[in-house]
Amino acid sequence: MYGNTLTFLFAGNETLSTAMSFTLFCLTANADCLAKAQAEVDAKLGKKSVTYETAMELTYLDMCMNEAMRILDREALEDTEIDGYHVAKGTRIVIPVISIHRDPAIWPDPMTFDPERHTPEARATRHPYAFMPFGLGPRNCIGMRLAQLEIRMAIATILQHFTPVLCDKSVGRDMALDVTSCLSVTGVLTVCTVTLLSIWIWKAFRKASMFQRQGIPGPPALPFLLQNHTLMKEPWSENLVMLRDDQWKHVRSQLSPTFSSGKLKRMTVAIQRVVKNLHNHVKSKAETGEEVELKALCRNYAIDVIGGVAFGLQVDCLNDPNDPFKKYVMFPALIPVLRKFGITFPPQSATKFFTGKYNDFLQLLVEAEREGEAQGPVDAEIDHGDQLTTSKQWTRKGLTRDEMYANTLIFLMAGNETVSTVMSFTLFDLAGNPDCLAKAQAEVDAKLGKRQVTYETAMELAYLDMCMNESMRLYPPGFILDREAEEDMEFAGYHVAKGMRMGIPVLSIHRDPAIWPDPMKFDPERHTPEARATRHPFAFLPFGMGPRNCIGMRLAQLEIRMAIATILQHFTPVLCDKSVYPPKLQKLKFESQDGLWVKFQARA
């Protein structure tokens, strides 16, 4: 429980803030898409507050989010062949999501923000793994739905009341992502040390160059420090992202009821409370004409939602950036290695904080299991039915303390980062695309009117959902999916050994022009049901695919829909002097170099 609590905490923060901020920035820089997203928000929300239902109806906003997220480590379970290359059991493979999301062979004109790539018709024409911002398969992001909900609600609320616009700080898009690593050796005092170090380096490089030796194309690799998964032992390792086989199936089956439709509806009250704070915060910025950095705004929103939904806390990062809850959410994920040098991680204060609150999240699971909520078609799809059935030898019921703590943390991290990323990019894309913004607002107005967004109305915002999807296509919250071969196989002529881990380049798939014509254009219409039907189901993977997809996807989408619908209901996001649209991404970090700056204009 401890390990998964940390995972929820980190992933929920960074994923949500990244997806939300990039989506908002893309919308800001694509005025036509922004207008459509706002029109959708207006049609679905009107003057009402965004709810779970209305957030789920913002299809165009979802397309914008997907397009913004269109920018995974796996291990082979047995020897396999892939594309003629042998992948030995246990080999870890990195899936380059961003490369897939921007592959012109999949996404035509991949650098164009075009939410229309994520219409049902457009999706149907692509491979299901062409878009995987939240991972793919049974190990996808468990909090994907929560992140999408947060982002949808946030962006919908923003678009409902404001229009994000580019500003002076806004810069153009440069989505090249350079992943490099440098090995530095200092303080070599003896020949023995040099010799031992040389041997270690030789082994490391030999392991890292395995793909090159097999003739698998790709950039030259260097061994990464902090790769050893044993550094992530302790409670952290018990989260869904790191578990496997029967234990993963068991934990997944225990967590899945938490994200059922019935449970999400009950979470709407807590989300509405945060959405109201978001509305008031944006209103104050609109009144003063102050420029707003969307990623920061959406991250604070996401953290507030997670604090209320998972822990029952009255977190208010929107008004108090120094809220202690935020401090614990934002600590780095790999610092446990410092313990070897006498540095405690997580900080004792953070450990004490979460171990003292994990019971709140546990209560969600206990109630979900006790109520025995019947799964609808969507819920059943999340669990992939029998794929989650554990072996007969696995008889333990419930979750251990470490499993609960670990998954609470992964819930926090995934819910935060995913929601903030999708929501911010969707809002930015809407601000940058006034026509899309207008459509999104029209939808919000039609669906909400003057009412507060609810679960039901959020689910009706089809165009806003399309905008979110398009933003997630361009800026997927997870630009690489990690998968592991469970047996020896041949893939595209390469041999993939059992246990070999592969990275699926979601970003490359999402921006492949062969899948997404004019891929860098923000076009929510790509995500209409008709467009989806023309693409491969794995052409759009913002939350992963298969049984390991993001378990919290629906909650994330609800949060985002409700927020964006509420924003669009009352405000119009517009680009400002600081806006750089399309945005440039930082190296090694999927965030805008110049921030996602917009201004919000109050609607009459």
N, C-alpha and C positions, 0 to 999 in steps of 0.2 A: 504493500500500500504506500509505503514511504517513497519507493522509487517511482511509482506511477503518479504520485502526487506531484513530484518534481517535474516529471515529463509533461503533465497537464499544465502545470504552471508556466514553464518555459515556452512550450510549443504554442499554448494558447495566447501568450502575450505576443511573441514575435511574429508568428504566422498570421494572426488576426490583424495586427497593426500594419504588417507589410502589405497584405492583400487589400486591406481597406484603404490604406493611404495611396497605393498605386492605382487602385480603381478610381478613387476620387480624383487623382491627378490626371489620369487618362481621360476621365470625363471632362475635367476642366479644360484640357487641351484639345478635346474633340467636341466642340460646341454642338454639333449635330447629334452626337450620341448622348451628350448631356441633356439636350432638349428632349430627346426621346425618353431618356430615363426619368426625367422630371415629369414628363407627360404621363408616363406609366404610374409614377408615384402619385401624381395628382388624381389620376383616374381610379387608382386602387385605394388611396387614403383620403383624398379630399382634404378636409381640415382635421380629420381624426388622427389620433395617435397610432403609430404603427404597432401592430400586434403580430403574433406568430402567424396567424392566418393571412394577414395582408402581406407580411414579409414573404411568405411562401408563394404569393401570387405575382411577385415582381419578377417576371420572367426575363424581361429585357435587362433589368438591373443585374440579374444573375448572369446574363450573357456578358454584360460589361465586366462583371467580376471575373468571369472565366477568361475573358480576353486579357484582362490585366494580369491574371495569374498564369497566363500562357507564357510563360518564360521558358536516386533512392539506393541505399546500400543493401545488397542481397547476397546470400550465401548458397552455394550449390550443396544440396543435401546428398548428392551422389554424383559419381563421375558421369559426365555428359559431353555431348558434342554440340557445338553451336557454330554455325557458319564454317564448319571444317576445323574448328579449333577445339582442342580437348580442354575441358574444364573439370579439374579434379574435385572430388568431394571436399567440402570445407572451404573451397576458394570463394573469397568475397568479391563481389562484382558491383561496381558503382554504375548506376543508371543515370546518364546525363540528361536530366529533365529539361534543363534550359536549352540544351542543344536540340532536343526533340521538339520543344515548343517553338523553336525558331528555325526549324529546318524548312527551307523553301520548298523542298520536295513534298512536305506535308502541309505547310502553311504558306500559300502564295503571298508574296510581299509580306513576309513574317513580321517585320518591324512596324507595320501599320496597325494601329489600334482599331480593331473592327469587331465589335460584339456580335455582329451577324454571323461570325464563324461558329457561334455556339447555339444557333437555332437547332431544333431537333432535326431538321432536314440536313443542315450542314454537318451535324455530328454523325449522322448515318453514313456519310460519304467517307468518313475517316476511320482509321483503325482505332479501336477503343483505347489503346495506349498512346495515342497521339497527343492526348491532353491529360496530364496527371499531376496537377498542382498539389494534391493532398496524398500522393502515393497511389499505389495500385495493389490489387489483390487483397488477401486476408490481412496483410500487415499495413494496410493504408492508415491514414490518420484517423484515429478513433474519435477525435473531437471535431472532425470536418463539418458535420451538420451544425454543431454549436457555433463554430467559427463563421460558417456561411450565414447562419441566422443573425449573429451579432452584426456582421458586416452589412447584411441586407437591411436590418432594422436601422442601423446607424446611418448608412448612406441614404436610405429611403427618407429618413427623417431630415437629413441634411438637404437632400434635393427637394424635399417637400417645402422647406422654408427658405432655402438659400440656393444660390448658384455659384459653384466654385469657378474661379477664373484664374488664369495664369497671371503671374506678377513678375516683378523685376528679377526675383531670385529663380524663377522658372527657367530651365534650360532645355535644349532639345534632347531627343532620345539617342542614347548610345548603349545598346543592350549587350555589348560584348562583355562576357564574364570570364575574366582570367583567373584560373585557379592554379596557383603556384605554391611551391613549398621550398623552403631553404633549410639546409642542414648546416648548422654552424658549430664548430668544435673549438673551444678555447680552453686554455689552461692545461694543455698537454705537457706534463712535466717529465715523463719518463718514456723510454723506448718501449717498455712493456705496455704502457697505456696506449701509445700510438698503435702498436701492433694489434692489441685487442680491439681497439676502436676501428681499425681498418678492416678487421675481419667482420665486425658487426655491420659496418657500412656495406661491405661487399655482399653480405647475406641480404641486407635490406634492399639493396639495389637489384639484386638478382630476383628477389620476390616481386619487387615493384615492376620489373621489366618482363614479367611473365607473358603479358599480352604481346609485347613486341617480339619476343622469341617465337611466339606461335603465329606471328604474321597478322595479328589483329590490328587493324588500322586505328589510329588515335594519337593524341599528343604524347610526348615522352613523359614518363611518370617518375616521380621522386617519392621515396618513402616518407610517409607522414608521421610526425611525432604524435604521441597520444592516441595511437590507433588501437592499442591493446584494450579489448573490451573489459579486461579484469579491473581496469581503473574505474570502471563504472559499476563495480559490484556494490555491495551494501544494499540498502533498500531500493536505491534508484533503479537497479537492474530488473526489478520485478514488474516493470510497466509493459504495456502491450507492444510497444515499439521494439523492445529487446527480447521479449519472450518468444518461445517457439514451440512447435509441436503441441502435445496435449495440454501443457500448462497454459500456452497461449489460448488454445481453444476454450479451456475452462474459464480463464479470466475474461475473455471476450464474451462468452455466453453470460457471465455474471454482470458485465457492464452494459450489454446491449439494451436491457429493459429500461435503463436510465434515459435512453434517448428515443423512447417510443412516442408516438403522437400524443397519447394521453399525458405522458410525463412532460412533454414539451409545452403542452397547453398550460400545465400547472406552473411551469417556469415563466410563463409570459408575464405574470404579475410583477415578478422581480425585474424582468427586462424592461417592462414599461416604466418602472420607477427610475431606472437609469436613463432610459430614453427621454424622460421628462427633464432630467438634469442636463442631458445632452442638448435638448432644445433650448433650455434657458442659457446654457453656456454659449451656444452658437448665436443666440439672440443678442447676448451682450456684445459679441464680436461684431455682429452685423450693425448694431446701433452705433458703434464707435468707428466702423469702417476698418477695423484692424485686420491685418492679413493673418491667416490661419495656416499652420503646417498640419496637413491632414493626417500624416502618420502618427504624429504625437497626439493629436486629438482622438484619433480612432484607437490608439493603443490605450489611452486612459479610459476610453469608453469600454473597451474590451475587458480591461482589468476590473472595472467597476461591475460589469455584468458577471464575470466569473466569481468575484467575491460574493456577490449577492446570491447567485444561483447555486454555487457549489458549497459555499461556506456560511451562507446566511448572514454575511457581514454587510454593514452599511458603509461600503467603501466609496470614497468620493475623490478619485484621482483627477476628475475633470476640473474640480475647483481647488484641489490641494495636491499638486504634483509630488509633494513630499509625504504623501500618505504612506505609513509603514508597510501596508500590504504590498504596495508597488515595489518597495525596496526589496522585499523578499521574492517577488515574482521575477525581478530583473537580474538576479545574480547569475553568473556564467554557469555553463553546464559541465565543463570539463575540469574544473578546479580541484576535484578530488585528488588529482596527482600531487597537489601541494601538501597533502597530508603526510606524504613521505618525507617532507622537509619540515614537519612540525606545524604546518599551517592547517587549521581545521576548516573543513568544508563539507557540507554547507556550514555557514556560520552557525555557532551554537544557538544564537538568537533565532535564526531562520528555522533551524531544526525544531526548536522548542515551539515555535509559532505554528508550524504545520502539523506536528504531531499532536498539538493541542486542538487543532481544528479539523483533522481528517475525519472525525466521526460525523461531521455534518455531511460530507460527501458520501460516507458510508451509509448514512441514513437514506439517501436517495436510492441507493442500490437495494437496501433492505425493503424499503417501501415498494419499489418496483417489483421485486420478486414476490413479496407478500400479496400484492394486489393481483398478481397473475394477469397482467394486462394482455389482452389478445392482440397479437400483432396483425396490422393491416398489411396490404400488399407492399407498401413502401418499407415498413418495418421488417417484413420477412426478407426483402431484398437486401437489406443491410447485413443481415446475418447469413445470407446465402444458405439458408436452410440446413440441410444435412452436413454441409461442409464444416459446421461448427460442432458436430457431434464428436465427443471425445471417445477415446478407446475404452473398452470395458475395464481396463486396469485402473482407470482414473475415476475414483469413487468419491474423492473429497468434495464437500459442498462448501459454498461460500468462499470468501477470500481471506487470506492471511493478513495480518497487520501490515507486513511489508508490501504485499500486493496492493492493498488499499492505499497506502501512503504513496507508493510509486505512481499509481494511476491517477491519484488526485493531482500529483505534480504534472504529469503529462497532460492532464485535462487543463490545468492552468496554463501551461506553456502553449499547447496547441490552440486552445480557445483564444488566447491573447494574440498570438502572432498571426494565426490564420484570419481571424476576424478583422484585426487592424489592417492587415495587408489587403485583403479583398475589399473591405469597406473603403479604405482610403483611395485605392486605385480606381474603384468604381466611381466614387465621387469626383475624383480628378478627371477621369475620362468623360464623365458627364459634363463637367465644367468646360472641358476642351471640345466638346461636341454639342453645341447648343440645340441642334435639331433633336438629338437623342434625349437631351435634358428636357426639352419641351414635351416630348412624347412621354417620358417617364413621369413628369409632373402632371401631365394630363391624365395619365392612368391613376396616379395617386389621388388627384382631385375627384376623379370619377368613382373610385372605390372607397375613399375615406370621407371625402367632403370635409366637414369640420370636426369629424369624430376622431377619437384617439385610435391609433392603429392597434389591432388585436391579432391574435393568432390567425383567425379566419381571414381577415382582410389582408394580412401579410401574404397569405398563401394565394391570394387572388392577383397579386401584382406580377403578372406574367412578363410584361415588358421590362420592369425593373429587374426581374430575375434574368432576363436575357442580357441586360446591361452588366449585371454582376458576372455572368458567365463569360461575356466578352472581355471584361477586365481580367478575369482569372485566366482566360486564354492567353492574353498578352503578358500577364504578370502572375503566374501560378504561385500560390503560397509555398508549394513544394516543387522546386524546379527540377529535382532529380528524385526518382523513386528507387528504393533499394530492394532488390529481390534476390532470392537464393534458389539455386537449382536443387530440386529434391531428388533428382536422378540424372544419370548421364543422358545427354541429348545432343542433337544436332540442330543448330539454329543458323539459318542463312549461310550454311556451308561451314560454320565454325563448330568445333566440338566444345560443349559446355559440360564440364565434369560435375558430378554430384557434389554439392556443398559450395560450388563457386557462386560468389555474390556478383550480381550485375546491377549496373545503374541504368535506369530508364530515363532518358533525357526528355522530361515532360516539356520543358520550354521549347526544345527543338521541334517536338511534335506539334506543339501548339502554334508554332510559327512556320511550319512547313508549307510553302506555297503550293505544294502538290495536294495538300489537304485543305488548306485555307487560302483561297485566292486573295491576293493583295493582303497578306497576313498581318502587316503592321497597321492596317487601317482598323479603327475602332468601329465595329459594325455589329450591333446587337442582333440584327436580323439573321446572323449566322446561326442563332440558337432557337429559331422557331422550330416547332415540331417537324415541319416539312424539311427544313434544312438539316436537322439532326438525322432524319431518316436516310439522307443521302451519304452520310459519312460512316466510317467504321466506328463502332461503339467506343474504341479506345483512342480515338482521335482527340478526345477532350478528357483530360484526366486531372482536373483541379484538386480533387480529393482522393485520388487514387482509383483503383479498380479491383474488383474481385473481393473475396472474403476479408482481405487485409486492408480494405479501404478505410477512410477516416470514419470512425464510429460516431464521432460527434458532428458529422457533416450537416445534418439537418438542424441541429441546434445553432451551429455557426450561421447557416443560411437564414435562420429565423431572426437571430440577433441583428444581422446585417440588414435584412429586409426591413425590419421594424425601425431601425435607426435611420436608414436612408429614406424610407418612406416618410418618416416624420420630418426629416430635414427638408425634403422636397415639398412637403405639404406647406411649409411655412417660409422656406428660404430658397434662393436660387444661387448655387455655387458658380462663381465666375472666376476666370483667370485674372491674375493681378500682375503687378510689376515684377514680383518675385517669381512668378510662374515660369517654369521651363518645361514646355510641352512640345513634343513628347519628352518624357524624363530620361535622364541618363542614370544608369545604375552604377553603384559603387563596385569596385573590384572586390571579389570574395564575399560580398554581402549584398543580398538582394534588396537594396533600398536605393532610393533616388539620391544621386550625388548632391543635388541642390534642394532637396526637400520637395514636398508636394504642396506648394503654396497656392492658396486661393483666398478669395473674399466671399463673404456671404451677404447677399442682398435680401432684405425682408420682402416677402411678397405681399401684395395688396390683399 
